[in-house]
Amino acid sequence: MSPKSRLYTLVKAWKNKPFQEVRDACGDHWLGLSDQALEQHDCWSQRQAISHEPIFNAGGTKLTGSLFRPLLTATDTQLLRLFMEGLDTISYWYRSGRPIPGILPIPTHALISNHYIDALSDLILNSRLPVGLVSLGIQTLPNAEKAFAFKEGLLRLRRLGILLHLMDFIGTAEQFLFLEEMQLDSLHIEMGQFRNQALPIAVIEQAKKCSAQIYASNLTLRIDLENASALGIHHCYGGLMMPPVSRHQTLHINDSRIAKAIFSLHPHKNQNGDK
């Protein structure tokens, strides 16, 4: 084996090796690091964390996006830092030649605050990412008193080229009105609602009349995938498709060998022969 071949083999093995974070056995601060040093380490560690949930097309053959899960449970003190980490991840994919759209969920109270909107706008502008790669996940709708400020905040972000997703769509009249008024780009439906018949199929048919893309979330059982296929949903994600991975592993999801290993286990073929 030539030196060049050996180097290629080593690099290939390193690239496919999953990240393993080294921690102190007792969990205490190690090596007497200061709080600032530990915070910097946590930021670096976040980039390697298994926190990016891949999103696929309905046939499971193409990676169409990623959901940055840490923002779903972020506190006020973590929100801007994690949002910046999400933007940094999307930039990392873009610079690596894989423009993967990322969904960054933001809590409602932050979208009402001008201070948060100013900070989010600055981070988005500084990222210099192309339009269409950054999507904002709207987790809940505010009450009527705060609706005006909420919509103003969303419009400010939309002017920057940000796509808007409604994360927990349950088909209420308020959500449909908001969907039409704001012309949202996508809505997400939790597929467990169909297992217990909590969401009528007529709601999906009504949602299809809007221009929004429909995402099926939390696919964990085979019946969820069958329901998503029968309803004609555009995108799917959940444990049945693929569990969360690191941002580096996301780059290699469409590798032919990985795709075969993942999707040969699930019935992703539809009637049109799409695999």
BAKOL-929869 format. One line per 3 residues: number of its first residue (from 1); their letters; for each residue x, y, z of N, C-alpha, C. Coordinates in nm, 3 decimals, padded with zeros to 5 digits. Each point is the difference from the previous one (the first is absolute). Layout:
NUM> a> X Y Z X Y Z X Y Z | ...
end
This chain:
1> msp> 00.084 -00.119 00.000 -00.084 00.119 00.000 00.088 00.125 00.000 | -00.025 00.089 -00.093 00.080 00.122 -00.011 -00.032 00.095 00.116 | 00.093 00.094 00.029 -00.028 00.099 00.106 -00.128 00.078 -00.024
4> ksr> -00.029 00.031 -00.126 -00.121 00.074 -00.031 -00.124 -00.083 00.033 | 00.006 -00.129 -00.030 -00.114 -00.088 00.028 -00.020 -00.015 00.151 | 00.111 -00.011 00.074 -00.012 -00.013 00.146 -00.062 00.127 00.059
7> lyt> 00.041 00.116 -00.050 -00.056 00.125 00.050 -00.149 00.008 -00.030 | -00.039 -00.041 -00.120 -00.141 00.001 -00.037 -00.081 -00.090 00.092 | 00.055 -00.118 00.031 -00.070 -00.094 00.089 -00.016 00.057 00.140
10> lvk> 00.105 00.064 00.052 -00.008 00.060 00.133 -00.102 00.113 00.005 | 00.001 00.085 -00.102 -00.094 00.112 -00.003 -00.144 -00.053 -00.011 | -00.019 -00.103 -00.081 -00.133 -00.057 -00.017 -00.050 -00.060 00.130
13> awk> 00.087 -00.070 00.071 -00.038 -00.060 00.128 -00.032 00.107 00.104 | 00.079 00.107 00.000 -00.025 00.108 00.096 -00.133 00.071 -00.029 | -00.029 00.018 -00.129 -00.121 00.072 -00.039 -00.124 -00.076 00.043
16> nkp> 00.003 -00.133 -00.008 -00.117 -00.080 00.032 -00.010 -00.037 00.147 | 00.101 00.038 00.078 -00.002 -00.035 00.143 -00.093 00.094 00.074 | -00.097 -00.052 00.076 -00.091 00.089 00.074 00.073 00.077 00.108
19> fqe> -00.048 00.121 00.025 00.064 00.085 00.101 -00.028 -00.054 00.139 | 00.101 -00.003 00.085 -00.014 -00.041 00.139 00.062 00.107 00.087 | -00.083 00.060 00.084 00.049 00.106 00.086 00.060 -00.060 00.126
22> vrd> 00.118 00.047 00.038 00.068 -00.049 00.120 -00.040 00.086 00.118 | -00.053 -00.061 00.105 -00.041 00.071 00.120 00.069 -00.061 00.121 | 00.008 00.079 00.104 00.054 -00.049 00.125 -00.097 -00.100 00.061
25> acg> 00.053 -00.107 00.060 -00.085 -00.107 00.050 -00.096 00.047 00.108 | 00.044 00.092 00.085 -00.086 00.047 00.109 -00.086 00.117 -00.040 | 00.020 00.052 -00.119 -00.083 00.107 -00.049 00.040 00.138 00.048
28> dhw> 00.109 00.011 00.075 00.043 00.130 00.050 00.078 00.075 -00.107 | 00.018 00.131 00.026 00.083 00.079 -00.092 00.140 -00.056 -00.002 | 00.050 -00.032 -00.120 00.129 -00.063 -00.007 00.109 00.099 -00.030
31> lgl> 00.118 -00.030 00.052 00.120 00.078 -00.023 -00.013 00.144 00.051 | -00.096 00.024 00.089 -00.015 00.133 00.057 -00.036 00.106 -00.102 | -00.076 -00.035 -00.102 -00.035 00.096 -00.103 -00.092 00.108 00.056
34> sdq> 00.015 00.122 -00.049 -00.086 00.109 00.041 -00.138 -00.014 -00.062 | -00.097 00.077 00.050 -00.136 -00.005 -00.055 -00.002 00.040 -00.147 | 00.084 00.099 -00.036 00.006 00.042 -00.140 00.054 -00.110 -00.090
37> ale> 00.103 -00.069 00.047 00.057 -00.110 -00.078 -00.101 -00.114 -00.015 | -00.074 -00.026 00.109 -00.100 -00.106 -00.007 -00.112 00.037 -00.096 | -00.040 00.127 -00.001 -00.104 00.045 -00.093 00.046 -00.015 -00.144
40> qhd> 00.128 00.034 -00.026 00.053 -00.017 -00.135 00.002 -00.147 -00.040 | 00.034 -00.087 00.096 00.000 -00.143 -00.028 -00.142 -00.049 -00.030 | -00.097 00.050 00.075 -00.139 -00.042 -00.023 -00.047 00.043 -00.138
43> cws> 00.041 00.121 -00.043 -00.037 00.046 -00.134 00.059 -00.092 -00.106 | 00.128 -00.035 00.017 00.063 -00.091 -00.095 -00.066 -00.137 00.005 | -00.032 -00.045 00.121 -00.062 -00.131 00.016 -00.137 -00.004 -00.064
46> qrq> -00.072 00.115 00.004 -00.134 00.004 -00.058 00.004 -00.028 -00.149 | 00.107 00.046 -00.066 00.010 -00.023 -00.144 00.014 -00.148 -00.032 | 00.056 -00.076 00.094 00.021 -00.142 -00.023 -00.115 -00.085 00.054
49> ais> -00.094 00.063 00.070 -00.105 -00.075 00.069 -00.094 -00.069 -00.099 | -00.063 -00.106 00.047 -00.097 -00.073 -00.081 -00.134 00.072 00.014 | -00.016 00.109 -00.072 -00.116 00.087 00.021 -00.067 00.047 -00.127
52> hep> 00.041 -00.053 -00.116 -00.058 00.043 -00.127 -00.087 -00.113 -00.056 | -00.132 00.024 -00.003 -00.092 -00.105 -00.045 -00.021 00.012 -00.151 | 00.043 -00.100 -00.077 -00.011 00.008 -00.146 -00.146 -00.007 -00.046
55> ifn> -00.031 00.074 -00.105 -00.132 00.001 -00.061 00.014 -00.048 -00.144 | -00.088 -00.091 -00.040 00.008 -00.062 -00.132 -00.126 00.028 -00.081 | 00.011 -00.024 -00.131 -00.120 00.007 -00.082 -00.090 -00.119 00.032
58> agg> -00.120 -00.002 -00.058 -00.098 -00.103 00.035 00.050 -00.140 -00.031 | 00.083 -00.013 -00.104 00.052 -00.132 -00.036 00.121 -00.041 00.081 | 00.054 00.091 00.079 00.117 -00.032 00.081 00.129 -00.010 -00.079
61> tkl> 00.004 00.058 -00.120 00.118 -00.013 -00.085 00.087 00.124 -00.003 | -00.047 00.110 00.055 00.074 00.125 -00.009 -00.009 00.076 00.132 | 00.114 00.049 00.047 00.003 00.085 00.118 -00.046 00.140 -00.041
64> tgs> -00.110 00.047 00.061 -00.056 00.129 -00.039 00.016 00.108 00.107 | 00.053 -00.036 00.116 00.019 00.100 00.104 00.042 -00.063 00.131 | 00.008 00.084 00.104 00.040 -00.048 00.131 -00.063 00.090 00.106
67> lfr> -00.045 -00.063 00.109 -00.057 00.073 00.113 00.103 00.006 00.113 | 00.031 00.122 00.046 00.097 00.018 00.107 -00.073 -00.012 00.134 | 00.006 -00.118 00.062 -00.083 -00.033 00.114 00.031 00.077 00.129
70> pll> 00.124 00.039 00.029 00.025 00.072 00.126 -00.082 00.127 00.017 | -00.040 00.064 -00.110 -00.079 00.122 00.012 -00.143 -00.027 00.048 | -00.046 -00.125 -00.008 -00.135 -00.032 00.046 -00.014 00.016 00.150
73> tat> 00.110 -00.016 00.073 -00.004 00.007 00.146 00.095 00.107 00.054 | 00.039 00.096 -00.083 00.098 00.101 00.042 -00.061 00.097 00.100 | 00.079 00.039 00.099 -00.040 00.103 00.095 00.032 00.137 -00.061
76> dtq> -00.046 00.106 00.067 00.025 00.134 -00.051 00.148 00.032 -00.009 | 00.078 -00.052 00.095 00.143 00.027 -00.001 00.074 -00.080 -00.106 | -00.060 -00.107 -00.048 00.064 -00.085 -00.100 -00.046 00.032 -00.142
79> llr> -00.110 00.072 -00.013 -00.069 00.011 -00.129 00.089 00.057 -00.111 | 00.060 00.116 00.023 00.080 00.064 -00.105 00.126 -00.080 -00.031 | 00.062 -00.059 00.103 00.120 -00.080 -00.023 -00.033 -00.122 -00.084
82> lfm> -00.110 -00.068 00.031 -00.038 -00.118 -00.076 -00.046 00.037 -00.141 | -00.066 00.114 -00.014 -00.040 00.046 -00.133 00.124 00.024 -00.086 | 00.103 00.062 00.062 00.126 00.022 -00.072 00.065 -00.133 -00.036
85> egl> -00.008 -00.100 00.089 00.055 -00.133 -00.030 -00.074 -00.063 -00.118 | -00.133 00.019 -00.004 -00.077 -00.053 -00.113 00.040 00.064 -00.132 | 00.017 00.132 00.001 00.045 00.070 -00.121 00.140 -00.044 -00.040
88> dti> 00.086 -00.021 00.099 00.136 -00.044 -00.027 00.001 -00.138 -00.064 | -00.091 -00.086 00.043 -00.010 -00.134 -00.059 -00.044 00.007 -00.146 | -00.101 00.083 -00.028 -00.047 00.015 -00.138 00.111 00.056 -00.088
91> syw> 00.078 00.095 00.055 00.115 00.054 -00.075 00.105 -00.107 -00.024 | 00.022 -00.086 00.099 00.097 -00.110 -00.013 -00.041 -00.094 -00.113 | -00.127 -00.034 -00.007 -00.049 -00.085 -00.108 00.015 00.070 -00.135
94> yrs> -00.035 00.128 -00.003 00.006 00.076 -00.126 00.144 00.011 -00.051 | 00.093 00.027 00.092 00.141 00.010 -00.041 00.056 -00.134 -00.042 | -00.059 -00.109 00.048 00.046 -00.134 -00.035 -00.060 -00.049 -00.131
97> grp> -00.078 00.085 -00.066 -00.059 -00.038 -00.128 -00.134 -00.069 00.012 | -00.060 00.000 00.120 -00.131 -00.062 00.020 -00.096 00.106 00.057 | -00.070 00.074 -00.084 -00.095 00.100 00.050 -00.124 -00.065 00.060
100> ipg> 00.007 -00.039 00.126 -00.109 -00.069 00.069 -00.082 00.103 00.077 | -00.129 00.017 -00.030 -00.083 00.095 00.075 -00.012 -00.043 00.146 | 00.004 00.098 00.089 -00.012 -00.028 00.143 -00.120 00.070 00.060
103> ilp> -00.072 -00.071 00.088 -00.115 00.058 00.070 00.042 00.030 00.143 | -00.012 00.127 00.039 00.041 00.046 00.132 -00.124 00.043 00.077 | -00.051 -00.082 00.094 -00.121 00.035 00.074 00.028 00.114 00.099
106> ipt> -00.094 00.094 00.008 00.012 00.115 00.090 -00.128 00.011 00.083 | 00.010 00.018 00.133 -00.121 00.014 00.082 -00.076 00.128 -00.032 | -00.129 -00.001 00.026 -00.088 00.111 -00.037 00.040 00.131 00.067
109> hal> 00.035 -00.005 00.128 00.030 00.125 00.071 00.120 00.072 -00.060 | 00.092 -00.073 -00.061 00.116 00.064 -00.062 -00.038 00.071 -00.129 | -00.101 -00.050 -00.070 -00.043 00.060 -00.125 -00.087 00.122 00.022
112> isn> -00.041 00.023 00.123 -00.078 00.119 00.035 00.092 00.114 00.044 | 00.117 -00.034 00.051 00.094 00.098 00.054 00.083 00.065 -00.110 | 00.002 00.132 -00.003 00.082 00.073 -00.098 00.148 -00.026 00.022
115> hyi> 00.039 -00.016 00.126 00.142 -00.025 00.031 00.045 -00.133 -00.060 | -00.083 -00.103 00.015 00.036 -00.130 -00.058 -00.001 00.007 -00.153 | -00.100 00.068 -00.057 -00.008 00.010 -00.146 00.123 00.072 -00.055
118> dal> 00.043 00.107 00.070 00.121 00.072 -00.043 00.122 -00.093 00.004 | 00.011 -00.076 00.109 00.116 -00.089 00.015 -00.004 -00.112 -00.104 | -00.117 -00.060 -00.022 -00.012 -00.107 -00.100 00.030 00.054 -00.140
121> sdl> -00.046 00.120 -00.029 00.025 00.060 -00.132 00.149 00.021 -00.022 | 00.069 00.050 00.103 00.145 00.022 -00.012 00.073 -00.132 -00.026 | -00.038 -00.104 00.072 00.065 -00.130 -00.019 -00.025 -00.054 -00.140
124> iln> -00.122 00.016 -00.049 -00.033 -00.050 -00.134 00.077 00.077 -00.107 | 00.006 00.133 00.013 00.072 00.081 -00.098 00.149 -00.031 00.002 | 00.055 -00.019 00.118 00.144 -00.030 00.010 00.035 -00.138 -00.055
127> srl> -00.097 -00.092 -00.003 00.027 -00.134 -00.053 00.018 00.001 -00.151 | -00.062 00.098 -00.069 00.011 00.015 -00.146 -00.038 -00.127 -00.074 | -00.100 -00.069 00.050 -00.047 -00.122 -00.064 -00.100 00.032 -00.111
130> pvg> -00.004 -00.081 -00.106 -00.096 00.023 -00.108 -00.145 -00.015 00.049 | -00.090 00.066 -00.069 -00.142 -00.010 00.032 -00.047 -00.144 -00.020 | -00.077 -00.049 00.096 -00.055 -00.135 -00.010 00.069 -00.102 00.087
133> lvs> 00.119 00.033 00.052 00.071 -00.097 00.083 -00.037 00.010 00.147 | -00.053 00.114 00.044 -00.035 00.019 00.140 -00.152 00.010 00.014 | -00.057 -00.088 00.082 -00.144 00.002 00.028 -00.022 00.020 00.148
136> lgi> -00.105 00.074 00.032 -00.034 00.028 00.139 -00.117 -00.089 00.040 | 00.013 -00.071 00.110 -00.107 -00.086 00.049 -00.085 00.072 00.103 | -00.127 00.023 -00.031 -00.094 00.065 00.092 -00.063 -00.109 00.085
139> qtl> 00.026 00.003 00.130 -00.043 -00.110 00.086 -00.147 00.012 00.041 | -00.043 00.120 00.038 -00.140 00.023 00.038 -00.042 00.138 -00.046 | -00.131 00.024 -00.001 -00.053 00.132 -00.035 -00.032 00.077 00.127
142> pna> 00.021 00.133 00.001 -00.028 00.078 00.120 -00.149 00.031 00.014 | -00.035 00.061 00.112 -00.139 00.042 00.018 -00.027 00.124 -00.084 | -00.127 00.041 -00.003 -00.041 00.110 -00.088 00.070 00.131 00.034
145> eka> 00.032 00.024 00.127 00.062 00.125 00.041 00.140 00.017 -00.059 | 00.071 -00.109 -00.019 00.137 00.006 -00.048 00.013 -00.040 -00.147 | -00.113 -00.023 -00.066 00.004 -00.048 -00.138 00.063 00.101 -00.095
148> faf> -00.029 00.129 00.020 00.054 00.102 -00.092 00.152 00.005 00.008 | 00.055 00.007 00.122 00.145 00.004 00.017 00.065 -00.127 -00.054 | -00.069 -00.113 00.017 00.051 -00.129 -00.048 00.013 00.002 -00.152
151> keg> -00.103 00.046 -00.068 00.001 00.003 -00.146 00.103 00.101 -00.052 | 00.014 00.112 00.069 00.100 00.099 -00.041 00.141 -00.059 00.008 | 00.026 -00.074 00.108 00.131 -00.064 00.014 00.027 -00.100 -00.111
154> llr> -00.101 -00.080 -00.034 00.017 -00.099 -00.106 00.022 00.067 -00.136 | -00.071 00.109 -00.025 00.016 00.070 -00.127 00.140 00.059 -00.013 | 00.055 00.049 00.110 00.138 00.052 -00.003 00.099 -00.109 -00.037
157> lrr> -00.020 -00.120 00.056 00.090 -00.110 -00.032 -00.023 -00.051 -00.142 | -00.123 00.002 -00.044 -00.029 -00.047 -00.137 00.066 00.091 -00.104 | 00.011 00.127 00.030 00.065 00.092 -00.094 00.147 -00.034 -00.020
160> lgi> 00.057 -00.074 00.094 00.139 -00.043 -00.012 00.014 -00.130 -00.079 | -00.113 -00.054 -00.048 00.004 -00.124 -00.077 -00.019 -00.125 00.083 | -00.052 00.015 00.123 -00.021 -00.115 00.087 -00.134 -00.066 -00.031
163> llh> 00.000 -00.132 -00.010 -00.124 -00.075 -00.021 -00.067 -00.026 00.135 | -00.133 -00.008 00.000 -00.076 -00.015 00.124 -00.071 -00.135 00.003 | 00.022 -00.076 00.108 -00.063 -00.130 00.021 -00.086 00.004 00.126
166> lmd> -00.121 -00.053 -00.006 -00.083 -00.018 00.118 00.021 -00.142 00.050 | 00.058 -00.013 00.120 00.052 -00.129 00.045 -00.108 -00.100 00.045 | -00.098 00.045 00.076 -00.099 -00.092 00.057 -00.138 00.031 -00.056
169> fig> -00.025 -00.045 -00.120 -00.127 00.027 -00.067 -00.103 -00.105 00.042 | -00.112 00.049 00.055 -00.108 -00.091 00.043 -00.132 00.034 -00.069 | 00.003 00.095 -00.092 -00.118 00.027 -00.081 -00.105 00.088 00.062
172> tae> 00.036 00.085 00.095 -00.098 00.091 00.059 -00.031 00.113 -00.097 | -00.115 00.065 00.022 -00.038 00.112 -00.085 00.102 00.114 00.011 | 00.055 00.020 00.120 00.100 00.103 00.020 00.125 -00.027 -00.082
175> qfl> 00.042 -00.126 -00.004 00.119 -00.035 -00.077 -00.023 00.015 -00.150 | -00.119 -00.039 -00.048 -00.029 00.016 -00.143 -00.004 00.148 -00.039 | -00.057 00.084 00.087 -00.004 00.143 -00.027 00.141 00.057 -00.004
178> fle> 00.083 -00.042 00.095 00.139 00.047 00.004 00.077 -00.050 -00.121 | -00.025 -00.123 -00.040 00.067 -00.060 -00.116 -00.028 00.079 -00.126 | -00.126 00.041 -00.019 -00.037 00.073 -00.120 00.045 00.146 00.006
181> emq> -00.012 00.061 00.119 00.036 00.141 00.013 00.149 00.022 -00.018 | 00.082 -00.085 00.060 00.145 00.017 -00.007 00.062 -00.074 -00.118 | -00.080 -00.081 -00.070 00.049 -00.078 -00.114 00.126 -00.078 00.039
184> lds> -00.016 -00.084 00.102 00.113 -00.078 00.051 00.052 -00.096 -00.107 | 00.128 -00.030 00.009 00.063 -00.087 -00.099 -00.026 -00.148 00.027 | -00.010 -00.039 00.128 -00.016 -00.142 00.034 -00.074 -00.015 00.132
187> lhi> -00.059 -00.117 00.019 -00.062 -00.035 00.128 00.038 -00.144 00.034 | 00.012 -00.027 00.131 00.044 -00.130 00.049 -00.114 -00.068 00.078 | -00.025 -00.125 -00.033 -00.108 -00.076 00.062 00.059 -00.120 00.073
190> emg> -00.031 -00.012 00.126 00.047 -00.113 00.080 -00.085 -00.123 -00.035 | 00.066 -00.106 -00.051 -00.073 -00.113 -00.055 -00.069 -00.086 00.105 | 00.036 00.016 00.126 -00.070 -00.074 00.104 -00.147 00.036 00.009
193> qfr> -00.036 00.119 -00.054 -00.140 00.042 00.004 -00.089 -00.090 -00.085 | 00.059 -00.064 -00.100 -00.080 -00.086 -00.087 -00.017 -00.139 00.059 | 00.093 -00.038 00.088 -00.014 -00.132 00.063 -00.122 -00.004 00.092
196> nqa> -00.022 00.109 00.074 -00.116 00.004 00.090 -00.117 00.078 -00.059 | 00.009 00.028 -00.131 -00.107 00.067 -00.074 -00.037 00.134 00.061 | 00.101 00.071 00.052 -00.024 00.132 00.058 -00.006 00.109 -00.107
199> lpi> 00.050 -00.029 -00.119 00.002 00.098 -00.108 -00.070 -00.058 -00.123 | -00.113 00.056 -00.042 -00.072 -00.053 -00.117 00.080 00.018 -00.129 | -00.019 -00.093 -00.092 00.068 00.008 -00.130 -00.043 00.125 -00.076
202> avi> -00.124 00.045 00.024 -00.050 00.119 -00.069 00.085 00.123 00.029 | 00.064 00.004 00.117 00.087 00.112 00.035 00.121 00.004 -00.093 | 00.055 -00.118 -00.029 00.115 -00.007 -00.091 -00.041 00.043 -00.140
205> eqa> -00.116 -00.044 -00.044 -00.047 00.037 -00.132 -00.019 00.151 -00.010 | -00.049 00.062 00.108 -00.014 00.145 00.000 00.135 00.069 00.000 | 00.097 -00.056 00.073 00.134 00.059 00.005 00.069 -00.009 -00.136
208> kkc> -00.029 -00.104 -00.076 00.062 -00.017 -00.132 -00.040 00.111 -00.096 | -00.116 00.063 00.024 -00.046 00.106 -00.088 00.082 00.127 00.016 | 00.074 00.008 00.112 00.091 00.113 00.019 00.130 -00.031 -00.074
211> saq> 00.082 00.100 -00.015 00.125 -00.019 -00.074 00.111 -00.057 00.086 | -00.027 -00.026 00.127 00.104 -00.046 00.094 00.038 -00.145 -00.026 | 00.128 -00.030 00.021 00.049 -00.138 -00.001 -00.041 -00.066 00.132
214> iya> -00.029 -00.130 -00.004 -00.046 -00.070 00.119 00.108 -00.098 00.046 | 00.037 00.011 00.127 00.101 -00.086 00.063 -00.069 -00.093 00.099 | 00.038 -00.127 -00.002 -00.048 -00.097 00.099 00.111 -00.022 00.102
217> snl> -00.030 00.028 00.126 00.102 -00.014 00.105 -00.029 -00.120 00.089 | 00.103 -00.042 00.073 -00.012 -00.108 00.098 -00.048 -00.131 -00.063 | 00.060 -00.038 -00.112 -00.029 -00.130 -00.059 00.078 -00.107 00.078
220> tlr> -00.071 -00.078 00.079 00.066 -00.102 00.082 -00.051 -00.141 -00.030 | -00.118 -00.013 -00.059 -00.057 -00.130 -00.033 -00.022 -00.011 -00.150 | -00.007 -00.123 -00.048 -00.021 -00.021 -00.143 -00.133 00.059 -00.046
223> idl> -00.102 -00.003 00.086 -00.130 00.056 -00.036 00.011 00.151 -00.024 | 00.094 00.067 00.069 00.020 00.144 -00.021 00.048 00.026 -00.142 | 00.093 -00.081 -00.047 00.052 00.017 -00.136 -00.108 -00.030 -00.103
226> ena> -00.081 -00.101 00.027 -00.109 -00.033 -00.092 -00.103 00.112 -00.005 | -00.031 00.058 00.116 -00.095 00.112 00.003 00.055 00.120 -00.075 | 00.129 00.029 00.021 00.061 00.114 -00.068 -00.003 -00.019 -00.152
229> sal> 00.026 -00.123 -00.045 -00.002 -00.029 -00.143 -00.141 00.013 -00.056 | -00.099 -00.051 00.075 -00.139 00.005 -00.046 -00.053 00.142 -00.007 | 00.047 00.085 00.090 -00.047 00.138 00.006 00.073 00.092 -00.098
232> gih> 00.103 -00.052 -00.065 00.074 00.081 -00.096 00.083 00.110 00.063 | 00.059 -00.029 00.116 00.082 00.098 00.070 00.136 00.013 -00.069 | 00.053 00.122 -00.002 00.121 00.028 -00.079 00.129 -00.044 00.067
235> hcy> 00.013 00.020 00.133 00.124 -00.028 00.071 -00.030 -00.078 00.128 | 00.096 -00.084 00.041 -00.018 -00.084 00.118 00.127 00.000 00.085 | -00.019 -00.006 00.132 00.114 -00.018 00.089 -00.047 -00.063 00.130
238> ggl> 00.094 -00.066 00.066 -00.029 -00.072 00.123 00.091 -00.120 00.014 | -00.015 -00.073 00.109 00.088 -00.113 00.027 -00.007 -00.109 -00.104 | -00.116 -00.016 -00.066 -00.012 -00.103 -00.104 00.084 00.034 -00.123
241> mmp> 00.011 00.129 -00.030 00.080 00.042 -00.115 00.149 -00.005 00.036 | 00.037 00.076 00.104 00.137 00.001 00.049 00.004 00.081 00.129 | 00.066 -00.051 00.105 00.013 00.077 00.124 00.094 00.119 -00.020
244> pvs> 00.003 00.094 00.093 00.090 00.115 -00.012 00.146 -00.041 -00.013 | 00.076 00.080 -00.073 00.142 -00.026 -00.024 00.077 00.129 00.023 | 00.133 -00.008 -00.007 00.083 00.120 00.012 -00.001 00.075 -00.132
247> rhq> 00.049 00.124 00.003 -00.001 00.080 -00.122 00.097 -00.056 -00.103 | 00.109 -00.063 00.044 00.095 -00.060 -00.093 -00.060 -00.124 -00.065 | -00.070 -00.082 00.079 -00.062 -00.120 -00.055 -00.111 00.034 -00.099
250> tlh> -00.065 00.116 00.018 -00.106 00.041 -00.091 00.051 00.014 -00.143 | 00.125 00.041 -00.015 00.058 00.018 -00.134 00.003 -00.129 -00.080 | 00.005 -00.115 00.068 00.021 -00.128 -00.068 -00.126 -00.086 -00.005
253> ind> -00.114 00.058 00.029 -00.124 -00.079 00.003 -00.034 -00.055 -00.139 | 00.024 00.079 -00.104 -00.037 -00.044 -00.134 00.103 -00.091 -00.065 | 00.105 -00.039 00.074 00.095 -00.098 -00.052 -00.076 -00.128 -00.033
256> sri> 00.028 -00.059 -00.117 -00.080 -00.112 -00.049 -00.002 -00.117 00.098 | 00.114 -00.028 00.062 00.004 -00.115 00.092 -00.083 00.027 00.125 | 00.008 00.123 00.051 -00.079 00.035 00.117 -00.149 -00.004 -00.034
259> aka> -00.036 00.055 -00.117 -00.140 00.001 -00.039 -00.057 -00.141 -00.012 | 00.079 -00.092 -00.057 -00.047 -00.137 -00.011 -00.020 -00.064 00.137 | 00.094 00.026 00.090 -00.009 -00.059 00.134 -00.121 00.051 00.076
262> ifs> -00.035 00.127 -00.020 -00.111 00.060 00.074 -00.134 -00.041 -00.061 | -00.014 00.025 -00.130 -00.132 -00.010 -00.060 -00.037 -00.140 -00.048 | 00.093 -00.092 00.001 -00.037 -00.137 -00.033 -00.081 -00.064 00.112
265> lhp> 00.005 00.061 00.119 -00.073 -00.054 00.115 -00.144 00.048 00.005 | -00.035 00.102 -00.078 -00.132 00.059 00.009 -00.070 -00.004 -00.135 | -00.131 -00.011 -00.002 -00.075 -00.007 -00.127 -00.019 00.138 -00.061
268> hkn> 00.107 00.055 -00.064 -00.008 00.134 -00.053 -00.047 00.003 -00.146 | -00.026 -00.114 -00.059 -00.046 00.002 -00.139 -00.147 00.038 -00.003 | -00.034 00.090 -00.093 -00.141 00.032 -00.020 -00.048 -00.063 -00.130
271> qng> -00.123 00.030 -00.035 -00.060 -00.065 -00.117 00.065 00.045 -00.129 | 00.063 00.118 00.001 00.065 00.051 -00.122 00.141 -00.054 -00.018 | 00.044 -00.086 00.094 00.132 -00.059 -00.012 00.109 00.086 00.058
274> dk> -00.037 00.111 00.071 00.101 00.086 00.062 00.055 -00.066 00.122 | 00.132 -00.011 00.011 00.063 -00.068 00.111 00.041 00.100 00.107
end
